[in-house]
Each structure stands twice: as structure tokens, then as C-alpha cells.
Amino acid sequence: MTVQPGRTAAAAVLLGSDRVELARPAGLAALGRLDRLGRPTGPVLARGRRAVFLLAPGTAEQVPELLDWLGWGPGLGLDLVPLTAGEPRVPPPRPPRADRPGPPRAGVRPRGAEEDPPRPDDRRAVWLRHGGHGPGLDLRSPDLLRLLDCLADACARARLGLAP
């Protein structure tokens, strides 16, 4: 199998990462907030109508307990789904439109994956934030709690119809 340059790290990260998935608008709102606060997130992808925050292996199993500890228990019905590395795999992401070769399509601003309209049939992932060479946050990182709190808050705001 031939892997394009730049995709080797992405494929390795995806195959060995746990993840947290949520609705794409809530994920983008959380990512924007985390950026404004200067908080690390690890790699972040979008796939169709979902945002995918990658976590270190073995982290997803603890996410429900951590969310409950933070006050975001299962009774709230948040659309925040932790998945382990062995659960349905995400295809390796394609680069954001600005990084793809060839001219941009007419009427489309080539500014990145955030601008790509979500398509429900698109199972291919796109990077929202490149993660470098490793998976996302792990259980030793205090930033994991901050990430989960921010994601849960974005899901709750979306569920209540509040602005991000």
C-alpha cells in the first residue's frame, strides 16, 4: 500500500487513538473557545456532521466517569460519544482544501476544513487541527479535564439552542 507524504502520521494517529465524537457545530464552537483560551486539544478531525477529538489510547473508557465527576452526567443526554481505538475506524483524513493540489472550485473559499460544508454521506475525515506525531490528551494531562468540560459545555449549549 502506498501512503502519500503527510498521511503516514495521520493514519498512525487514527489507528491507535481513542476519540470523543460530537456534533460538528458544537465541536467547532468548542475548538474556537479552546483556541481563544490557548488550551491544547490534540488532533481534531471532522467527518460529515461529526467532530472528532482524538485521545491517547486507553483514555475513552474513562471519559464517562470523568464527565460525571465534572458534573456532566449521563442524565443530561449530551451528544458526546467516547470511542476506543478498536471501535469503528475513521478513514485517514484528507488535507484541508487550502492544502489540496489544484485550483479551488468556483464560489468556494479555500481557507480550510472549517469552511467545507458537512455532507452526511462523506465518511472521509478532514483535519480541523493537525495533531503532529502523536495521539491526543491522556489521563495524566490536566488539559483532558478542561477539554471534556469545554466539549460538554458546547454540547449542552447546542442542545439548549444557545449561542456557542
Backbone as a chain_set.jsonl record, in Angstrom:
{"seq": "MTVQPGRTAAAAVLLGSDRVELARPAGLAALGRLDRLGRPTGPVLARGRRAVFLLAPGTAEQVPELLDWLGWGPGLGLDLVPLTAGEPRVPPPRPPRADRPGPPRAGVRPRGAEEDPPRPDDRRAVWLRHGGHGPGLDLRSPDLLRLLDCLADACARARLGLAP", "coords": {"N": [[0.841, -1.183, 0.0], [0.618, 2.166, -0.868], [1.388, 5.158, 0.697], [0.579, 8.518, 0.815], [2.813, 11.337, 1.173], [2.788, 12.887, 4.352], [0.463, 11.662, 5.117], [1.102, 9.4, 6.482], [1.672, 9.824, 9.235], [-0.863, 10.713, 9.997], [-2.498, 8.456, 9.506], [-1.355, 6.633, 11.287], [-1.883, 7.88, 13.744], [-4.689, 7.827, 13.769], [-5.273, 5.078, 13.754], [-4.404, 4.218, 16.23], [-5.7, 5.672, 18.202], [-7.938, 6.622, 20.787], [-11.116, 8.284, 20.932], [-13.305, 11.168, 21.096], [-16.461, 11.913, 20.018], [-18.671, 14.358, 18.662], [-21.404, 16.544, 17.732], [-20.725, 18.384, 14.774], [-21.064, 21.318, 14.682], [-21.062, 21.959, 17.459], [-18.559, 20.953, 18.144], [-16.872, 22.618, 16.62], [-17.449, 25.071, 17.849], [-16.467, 24.572, 20.43], [-13.773, 24.114, 19.817], [-13.018, 26.632, 18.852], [-13.336, 28.123, 21.214], [-11.434, 26.874, 22.876], [-9.132, 27.527, 21.434], [-9.138, 30.344, 21.73], [-8.619, 30.468, 24.454], [-6.131, 29.403, 24.544], [-5.66, 26.695, 24.989], [-4.509, 23.327, 24.842], [-5.549, 20.722, 22.548], [-4.973, 18.421, 21.204], [-5.07, 16.269, 18.266], [-7.666, 17.092, 15.933], [-10.487, 16.228, 14.074], [-12.878, 16.412, 11.366], [-15.746, 14.744, 10.287], [-18.116, 14.276, 8.034], [-21.035, 15.172, 9.58], [-19.945, 15.258, 12.099], [-17.614, 16.086, 14.695], [-14.373, 15.118, 15.665], [-12.414, 14.47, 18.339], [-9.276, 13.45, 19.007], [-7.885, 11.13, 21.3], [-5.469, 9.836, 23.64], [-4.537, 6.346, 23.549], [-6.545, 4.15, 25.522], [-7.864, 6.078, 26.967], [-10.565, 6.739, 26.398], [-12.276, 4.978, 27.728], [-12.431, 5.97, 30.293], [-13.725, 8.367, 30.016], [-16.645, 8.691, 30.405], [-16.823, 8.498, 33.251], [-15.157, 10.622, 34.032], [-16.57, 12.796, 32.939], [-18.911, 12.641, 34.466], [-17.828, 13.179, 36.991], [-17.111, 15.809, 36.557], [-19.567, 16.954, 36.563], [-21.193, 16.603, 34.383], [-23.106, 14.486, 33.902], [-24.629, 11.33, 32.719], [-27.376, 11.684, 32.691], [-27.951, 14.103, 31.52], [-28.027, 13.803, 28.82], [-26.182, 14.449, 26.74], [-24.722, 14.885, 23.498], [-22.159, 13.446, 23.249], [-19.789, 11.308, 22.541], [-17.691, 8.821, 23.609], [-15.195, 6.804, 22.079], [-13.333, 3.831, 21.683], [-10.074, 2.854, 20.392], [-10.43, 0.455, 19.037], [-13.009, 0.514, 18.09], [-15.402, 1.446, 15.478], [-13.466, 2.457, 12.751], [-12.012, 5.52, 11.614], [-11.605, 6.752, 8.38], [-8.349, 7.672, 7.03], [-7.588, 11.165, 7.246], [-8.194, 13.704, 4.751], [-6.223, 16.405, 3.426], [-6.87, 19.863, 4.445], [-8.881, 21.94, 2.304], [-7.348, 24.127, 1.368], [-4.816, 23.066, 1.327], [-4.879, 21.154, -0.599], [-3.937, 19.968, -3.838], [-4.32, 21.684, -6.993], [-6.741, 23.903, -8.625], [-9.048, 25.954, -6.714], [-12.56, 25.227, -6.309], [-15.153, 26.923, -8.123], [-16.619, 29.678, -6.5], [-15.991, 28.811, -3.961], [-14.279, 29.378, -1.027], [-10.946, 28.766, -0.463], [-10.076, 28.146, 2.416], [-9.724, 26.267, 4.388], [-10.629, 23.334, 6.383], [-12.713, 23.994, 8.101], [-14.428, 25.485, 6.657], [-15.502, 23.804, 4.799], [-18.544, 22.517, 3.7], [-20.541, 20.378, 5.718], [-21.234, 17.068, 4.721], [-23.64, 14.581, 4.818], [-23.141, 12.08, 3.702], [-20.453, 11.909, 3.506], [-17.892, 10.1, 4.509], [-15.264, 10.386, 4.821], [-12.594, 11.784, 6.587], [-11.548, 15.11, 7.542], [-8.876, 17.261, 8.47], [-9.24, 19.372, 11.239], [-7.593, 20.352, 13.121], [-4.263, 19.688, 12.993], [-2.478, 17.05, 14.51], [0.186, 16.613, 14.888], [2.703, 14.329, 15.706], [1.706, 12.474, 17.491], [-0.898, 10.871, 19.49], [-3.866, 12.302, 20.999], [-4.726, 14.002, 24.07], [-4.038, 12.506, 27.293], [-4.829, 10.467, 30.224], [-3.161, 11.48, 32.187], [-2.942, 14.135, 31.771], [-3.831, 17.362, 32.79], [-5.149, 18.937, 31.039], [-6.944, 17.324, 29.719], [-9.265, 17.159, 31.302], [-10.1, 19.813, 31.105], [-10.591, 19.943, 28.37], [-12.7, 18.03, 28.072], [-14.66, 19.238, 29.687], [-15.115, 21.601, 28.265], [-16.049, 20.55, 25.809], [-18.382, 19.236, 26.675], [-19.831, 21.431, 27.636], [-20.217, 22.844, 25.226], [-21.828, 20.995, 23.868], [-24.083, 20.974, 25.555], [-24.913, 23.636, 25.323], [-25.594, 23.677, 22.617], [-27.678, 21.824, 22.63], [-29.567, 23.178, 24.133], [-30.096, 25.246, 22.466], [-28.63, 27.572, 22.603], [-26.359, 30.295, 21.926], [-23.039, 29.607, 20.71]], "CA": [[0.0, 0.0, 0.0], [1.365, 3.407, -0.953], [0.816, 6.222, 1.508], [1.056, 9.821, 0.381], [3.534, 12.072, 2.216], [1.898, 13.609, 5.258], [-0.641, 10.811, 5.548], [1.611, 8.321, 7.329], [1.433, 10.189, 10.63], [-2.304, 10.769, 10.209], [-3.022, 7.099, 9.579], [-0.875, 6.033, 12.534], [-2.617, 8.502, 14.838], [-6.071, 7.352, 13.755], [-5.38, 3.656, 14.052], [-4.091, 3.934, 17.615], [-6.258, 6.695, 19.079], [-9.311, 6.694, 21.242], [-11.642, 9.567, 20.486], [-14.594, 11.66, 21.551], [-17.183, 12.481, 18.879], [-19.812, 15.196, 18.964], [-21.907, 17.245, 16.551], [-19.7, 19.272, 14.222], [-21.157, 22.714, 15.144], [-20.616, 22.046, 18.854], [-17.117, 20.734, 18.128], [-16.222, 23.835, 16.126], [-17.587, 26.09, 18.887], [-15.522, 24.22, 21.493], [-12.419, 24.32, 19.304], [-12.802, 28.077, 18.856], [-13.161, 28.568, 22.604], [-10.136, 26.37, 23.338], [-8.117, 28.345, 20.773], [-9.1, 31.664, 22.378], [-8.034, 30.305, 25.784], [-4.781, 28.881, 24.39], [-5.621, 25.355, 25.578], [-4.23, 22.246, 23.873], [-6.649, 19.786, 22.302], [-4.563, 17.243, 20.448], [-5.601, 16.299, 16.905], [-9.118, 17.217, 15.797], [-10.952, 15.943, 12.717], [-14.31, 16.482, 11.086], [-16.188, 13.691, 9.37], [-19.541, 14.508, 7.828], [-21.646, 16.09, 10.546], [-19.346, 14.992, 13.405], [-16.248, 16.497, 15.028], [-13.695, 14.006, 16.324], [-11.243, 14.871, 19.12], [-8.514, 12.241, 19.26], [-7.325, 10.978, 22.64], [-4.467, 8.778, 23.757], [-5.124, 5.018, 23.764], [-6.94, 3.832, 26.886], [-8.488, 7.231, 27.608], [-12.011, 6.807, 26.159], [-13.017, 4.197, 28.729], [-12.582, 6.782, 31.498], [-14.428, 9.618, 29.72], [-17.93, 8.844, 31.109], [-16.585, 8.749, 34.674], [-14.621, 11.974, 34.157], [-17.665, 13.731, 32.686], [-19.776, 12.598, 35.641], [-17.096, 13.876, 38.042], [-17.162, 17.238, 36.23], [-20.948, 17.43, 36.66], [-21.856, 16.401, 33.103], [-23.512, 13.08, 33.969], [-25.396, 10.774, 31.602], [-28.761, 12.154, 32.733], [-28.098, 15.323, 30.721], [-28.259, 13.416, 27.422], [-25.317, 15.185, 25.816], [-24.257, 14.167, 22.307], [-20.712, 13.375, 23.419], [-19.623, 9.856, 22.491], [-16.314, 8.321, 23.624], [-14.982, 5.553, 21.342], [-11.97, 3.319, 21.816], [-9.363, 2.656, 19.131], [-10.927, -0.733, 18.366], [-14.356, 0.727, 17.577], [-15.353, 1.789, 14.045], [-12.322, 3.299, 12.397], [-12.2, 6.687, 10.765], [-10.613, 6.738, 7.297], [-7.355, 8.74, 7.17], [-8.117, 12.443, 6.782], [-7.597, 14.399, 3.612], [-5.785, 17.728, 3.889], [-7.853, 20.917, 4.221], [-8.982, 22.357, 0.901], [-6.254, 25.026, 1.021], [-3.602, 22.282, 1.149], [-5.041, 20.202, -1.688], [-3.456, 20.487, -5.116], [-5.319, 22.038, -7.997], [-7.435, 25.162, -8.387], [-10.262, 25.833, -5.912], [-13.816, 25.218, -7.066], [-15.773, 28.237, -8.255], [-17.501, 30.065, -5.417], [-15.567, 28.224, -2.688], [-13.07, 29.999, -0.484], [-10.051, 27.703, 0.004], [-9.474, 28.58, 3.672], [-9.542, 25.188, 5.357], [-11.689, 22.359, 6.598], [-13.825, 24.578, 8.812], [-15.308, 26.087, 5.675], [-16.122, 22.771, 3.981], [-19.871, 22.193, 4.224], [-20.649, 18.969, 6.066], [-22.105, 16.244, 3.886], [-23.932, 13.391, 5.603], [-22.62, 10.877, 3.064], [-18.991, 11.989, 3.463], [-17.306, 9.342, 5.608], [-13.849, 10.715, 4.834], [-12.3, 12.819, 7.579], [-10.666, 16.234, 7.212], [-8.264, 17.838, 9.659], [-9.555, 20.699, 11.751], [-6.321, 20.696, 13.751], [-3.284, 18.61, 12.881], [-2.025, 16.655, 15.828], [1.607, 16.326, 14.96], [3.128, 12.94, 15.569], [1.165, 11.571, 18.497], [-2.328, 10.97, 19.748], [-4.289, 13.435, 21.794], [-4.501, 14.071, 25.504], [-4.221, 11.252, 28.021], [-5.356, 10.59, 31.585], [-2.223, 12.204, 33.038], [-2.956, 15.546, 31.406], [-4.936, 18.156, 33.331], [-5.875, 19.528, 29.914], [-8.029, 16.425, 29.33], [-10.465, 17.597, 32.014], [-10.525, 21.085, 30.509], [-11.151, 19.612, 27.059], [-14.002, 17.388, 28.25], [-15.59, 20.238, 30.214], [-15.448, 22.507, 27.159], [-16.875, 19.803, 24.858], [-19.697, 19.025, 27.285], [-20.499, 22.733, 27.643], [-20.648, 23.134, 23.852], [-22.962, 20.102, 23.581], [-25.233, 21.456, 26.33], [-25.392, 24.872, 24.705], [-26.26, 23.316, 21.352], [-28.934, 21.139, 22.965], [-30.497, 24.199, 24.628], [-30.293, 26.257, 21.433], [-27.927, 28.802, 22.972], [-25.223, 30.641, 21.077], [-21.794, 28.965, 21.181]], "C": [[0.883, 1.243, 0.0], [0.643, 4.472, -0.151], [1.424, 7.532, 1.053], [1.82, 10.493, 1.515], [2.547, 12.86, 3.061], [0.749, 12.765, 5.76], [-0.177, 9.698, 6.472], [1.329, 8.626, 8.79], [-0.057, 10.201, 10.93], [-2.891, 9.381, 10.361], [-2.596, 6.427, 10.87], [-1.628, 6.584, 13.735], [-4.027, 7.935, 14.911], [-6.197, 5.902, 14.17], [-5.136, 3.357, 15.522], [-4.723, 4.883, 18.609], [-7.67, 6.358, 19.523], [-9.826, 8.051, 20.787], [-12.954, 9.903, 21.18], [-15.227, 12.327, 20.344], [-18.375, 13.281, 19.375], [-20.269, 15.868, 17.68], [-20.872, 18.27, 16.097], [-19.842, 20.724, 14.673], [-20.7, 22.891, 16.59], [-19.105, 21.858, 18.933], [-16.36, 21.959, 17.653], [-16.302, 24.959, 17.156], [-16.586, 25.829, 20.017], [-14.086, 24.473, 21.047], [-12.071, 25.803, 19.271], [-12.556, 28.617, 20.256], [-11.802, 28.128, 23.143], [-8.986, 27.146, 22.704], [-7.987, 29.707, 21.451], [-8.431, 31.592, 23.749], [-6.599, 29.778, 25.736], [-4.603, 27.496, 24.989], [-5.33, 24.3, 24.516], [-5.429, 21.311, 23.737], [-6.16, 18.459, 21.764], [-5.172, 17.332, 19.06], [-7.124, 16.354, 16.909], [-9.472, 17.038, 14.326], [-12.425, 16.296, 12.596], [-14.61, 15.382, 10.084], [-17.69, 13.835, 9.217], [-20.051, 15.545, 8.809], [-21.075, 15.943, 11.957], [-17.955, 15.607, 13.514], [-15.648, 15.38, 15.872], [-12.439, 14.537, 17.003], [-10.51, 13.591, 19.491], [-7.875, 12.282, 20.649], [-6.269, 9.887, 22.622], [-5.173, 7.434, 23.981], [-5.41, 4.771, 25.244], [-7.66, 4.951, 27.612], [-10.005, 7.203, 27.514], [-12.82, 6.066, 27.213], [-13.285, 5.011, 29.992], [-13.413, 8.045, 31.278], [-15.78, 9.712, 30.427], [-17.769, 9.152, 32.6], [-16.06, 10.17, 34.896], [-15.712, 13.02, 33.928], [-18.608, 13.789, 33.88], [-19.122, 13.364, 36.797], [-17.134, 15.391, 37.828], [-18.577, 17.818, 36.323], [-21.737, 17.292, 35.373], [-22.282, 14.927, 32.991], [-24.378, 12.645, 32.811], [-26.847, 11.239, 31.568], [-29.002, 13.4, 31.896], [-28.326, 15.027, 29.241], [-27.428, 14.185, 26.409], [-24.879, 14.292, 24.664], [-22.737, 14.173, 22.301], [-20.372, 11.906, 23.589], [-18.149, 9.474, 22.52], [-16.229, 6.977, 22.901], [-13.53, 5.125, 21.504], [-11.372, 3.075, 20.439], [-9.901, 1.463, 18.354], [-12.306, -0.568, 17.763], [-14.277, 1.26, 16.153], [-14.279, 2.81, 13.724], [-12.738, 4.444, 11.484], [-11.184, 6.597, 9.647], [-9.598, 7.859, 7.49], [-7.869, 10.046, 6.57], [-7.429, 12.953, 5.531], [-7.164, 15.766, 4.116], [-6.897, 18.75, 3.694], [-7.794, 21.39, 2.776], [-7.821, 23.246, 0.488], [-4.964, 24.262, 0.746], [-3.695, 21.302, -0.017], [-4.528, 20.802, -2.991], [-4.615, 20.837, -6.035], [-6.033, 23.318, -7.632], [-8.67, 24.942, -7.503], [-11.492, 25.826, -6.805], [-14.409, 26.617, -7.073], [-16.713, 28.491, -7.081], [-17.123, 29.496, -4.063], [-14.282, 28.899, -2.249], [-12.169, 28.902, 0.06], [-9.336, 28.085, 1.292], [-9.357, 27.475, 4.702], [-10.778, 24.367, 5.577], [-12.903, 22.954, 7.295], [-14.861, 25.135, 7.842], [-15.991, 25.049, 4.788], [-17.503, 22.468, 4.526], [-19.947, 20.714, 4.565], [-21.615, 18.254, 5.134], [-22.362, 14.95, 4.645], [-23.35, 12.117, 4.999], [-21.093, 10.843, 3.032], [-18.419, 11.29, 4.681], [-15.817, 9.611, 5.733], [-13.618, 11.864, 5.807], [-11.43, 13.914, 6.985], [-10.1, 16.778, 8.523], [-8.898, 19.172, 9.997], [-8.328, 21.246, 12.467], [-5.404, 19.493, 13.633], [-2.739, 18.303, 14.263], [-0.549, 16.385, 15.932], [1.859, 14.837, 14.841], [2.493, 11.989, 16.562], [-0.326, 11.731, 18.662], [-2.63, 12.168, 20.629], [-3.989, 13.279, 23.268], [-4.748, 12.725, 26.172], [-4.672, 11.533, 29.447], [-4.424, 11.345, 32.526], [-2.291, 13.705, 32.82], [-4.117, 16.282, 32.067], [-5.747, 18.808, 32.212], [-6.994, 18.618, 29.416], [-9.325, 16.833, 30.018], [-11.0, 18.904, 31.441], [-11.176, 20.851, 29.149], [-12.552, 19.023, 27.211], [-15.045, 18.366, 28.766], [-16.046, 21.179, 29.105], [-16.346, 21.814, 26.137], [-18.278, 19.599, 25.399], [-20.49, 20.327, 27.313], [-21.017, 23.088, 26.255], [-21.84, 22.262, 23.461], [-24.225, 20.573, 24.301], [-25.796, 22.727, 25.725], [-26.126, 24.593, 23.405], [-27.625, 22.677, 21.628], [-29.995, 22.145, 23.432], [-30.785, 25.298, 23.606], [-29.65, 27.596, 21.752], [-26.775, 29.059, 22.013], [-23.96, 29.966, 21.619], [-20.961, 29.879, 22.044]], "O": [[1.808, 1.341, 0.806], [-0.563, 4.666, -0.299], [2.642, 7.647, 0.92], [1.523, 10.258, 2.687], [1.586, 13.429, 2.543], [0.115, 13.128, 6.751], [-0.993, 9.108, 7.179], [0.802, 7.778, 9.509], [-0.478, 9.751, 11.996], [-3.703, 9.149, 11.257], [-3.392, 5.722, 11.49], [-1.975, 5.833, 14.647], [-4.508, 7.599, 15.993], [-7.141, 5.539, 14.871], [-5.614, 2.339, 16.023], [-4.315, 4.9, 19.77], [-8.487, 5.873, 18.74], [-9.051, 8.88, 20.309], [-13.614, 9.044, 21.766], [-14.622, 13.196, 19.717], [-19.005, 12.932, 20.374], [-19.597, 15.771, 16.654], [-20.23, 18.932, 16.912], [-18.833, 21.335, 15.025], [-20.023, 23.868, 16.91], [-18.44, 22.54, 19.714], [-15.321, 22.306, 18.215], [-15.345, 25.715, 17.325], [-15.936, 26.755, 20.502], [-13.276, 24.99, 21.817], [-10.956, 26.189, 19.623], [-11.682, 29.459, 20.464], [-11.1, 28.908, 23.787], [-7.975, 27.399, 23.359], [-6.879, 30.174, 21.717], [-7.756, 32.535, 24.163], [-5.926, 29.713, 26.765], [-3.513, 27.155, 25.448], [-5.856, 24.378, 23.406], [-6.211, 21.131, 24.67], [-6.873, 17.459, 21.86], [-5.736, 18.367, 18.704], [-7.784, 15.756, 17.758], [-8.839, 17.621, 13.446], [-13.125, 16.458, 13.596], [-13.837, 15.125, 9.161], [-18.449, 13.555, 10.145], [-19.55, 16.668, 8.856], [-21.662, 16.451, 12.913], [-17.207, 15.642, 12.537], [-16.335, 14.772, 16.693], [-11.511, 14.997, 16.337], [-11.051, 12.745, 20.203], [-7.395, 13.32, 21.104], [-6.197, 9.102, 21.676], [-6.271, 7.39, 24.535], [-4.615, 5.138, 26.109], [-8.034, 4.784, 28.773], [-10.679, 7.607, 28.461], [-13.928, 6.481, 27.552], [-14.27, 4.762, 30.687], [-13.77, 8.723, 32.241], [-16.053, 10.755, 31.021], [-18.501, 9.978, 33.146], [-16.47, 10.844, 35.841], [-15.773, 14.019, 34.645], [-19.055, 14.869, 34.265], [-19.797, 14.115, 37.501], [-17.183, 16.16, 38.787], [-18.766, 19.026, 36.181], [-22.848, 17.814, 35.276], [-21.854, 14.22, 32.079], [-24.816, 13.47, 32.009], [-27.482, 11.192, 30.514], [-30.151, 13.723, 31.593], [-28.766, 15.9, 28.492], [-27.919, 14.534, 25.336], [-24.688, 13.088, 24.836], [-22.107, 14.817, 21.462], [-20.628, 11.319, 24.641], [-17.421, 9.762, 21.57], [-17.086, 6.113, 23.087], [-12.617, 5.95, 21.468], [-12.085, 3.09, 19.435], [-9.835, 1.457, 17.125], [-12.743, -1.425, 16.994], [-13.175, 1.506, 15.661], [-14.195, 3.874, 14.337], [-13.681, 4.339, 10.699], [-10.002, 6.385, 9.918], [-9.938, 8.898, 8.055], [-8.507, 10.042, 5.517], [-6.256, 12.678, 5.282], [-7.679, 16.243, 5.128], [-7.783, 18.538, 2.867], [-6.768, 21.252, 2.111], [-7.344, 23.134, -0.641], [-4.104, 24.75, 0.012], [-2.696, 20.684, -0.385], [-4.666, 22.003, -3.223], [-5.734, 20.349, -5.873], [-5.959, 23.781, -6.494], [-9.271, 23.868, -7.537], [-11.469, 26.352, -7.918], [-14.195, 27.399, -6.147], [-17.507, 27.625, -6.713], [-17.865, 29.678, -3.097], [-13.317, 28.98, -3.008], [-12.58, 28.169, 0.96], [-8.128, 28.324, 1.281], [-8.915, 27.744, 5.819], [-11.843, 24.657, 5.032], [-14.018, 22.469, 7.102], [-16.04, 25.24, 8.18], [-16.957, 25.372, 4.096], [-17.632, 22.185, 5.717], [-19.473, 19.877, 3.797], [-22.68, 18.776, 4.804], [-21.417, 14.287, 5.074], [-23.092, 11.161, 5.731], [-20.504, 9.86, 2.582], [-18.46, 11.84, 5.782], [-15.174, 9.113, 6.657], [-14.394, 12.821, 5.829], [-10.67, 13.679, 6.046], [-10.77, 16.756, 9.556], [-9.073, 20.015, 9.117], [-8.056, 22.446, 12.429], [-5.726, 18.407, 14.115], [-2.562, 19.202, 15.085], [-0.078, 15.96, 16.987], [1.294, 14.167, 13.976], [2.728, 10.783, 16.477], [-0.944, 12.607, 18.059], [-1.739, 12.951, 20.96], [-3.105, 12.517, 23.661], [-5.545, 11.913, 25.701], [-4.873, 12.685, 29.831], [-4.87, 11.809, 33.576], [-1.744, 14.469, 33.616], [-5.268, 15.871, 31.923], [-6.899, 19.188, 32.418], [-7.912, 19.095, 28.749], [-10.379, 16.851, 29.383], [-12.211, 19.081, 31.308], [-12.181, 21.477, 28.815], [-13.487, 19.471, 26.548], [-16.196, 18.329, 28.33], [-17.227, 21.514, 29.016], [-17.3, 22.416, 25.646], [-19.257, 19.767, 24.672], [-21.691, 20.327, 27.043], [-22.138, 23.58, 26.121], [-22.761, 22.736, 22.797], [-25.31, 20.571, 23.72], [-27.013, 22.885, 25.622], [-27.158, 25.201, 23.124], [-28.604, 22.962, 20.937], [-31.182, 21.974, 23.153], [-31.615, 26.175, 23.847], [-30.07, 28.632, 21.237], [-26.279, 28.137, 21.365], [-23.821, 29.774, 22.827], [-19.894, 29.482, 22.511]]}, "num_chains": 1, "name": "protein.A"}
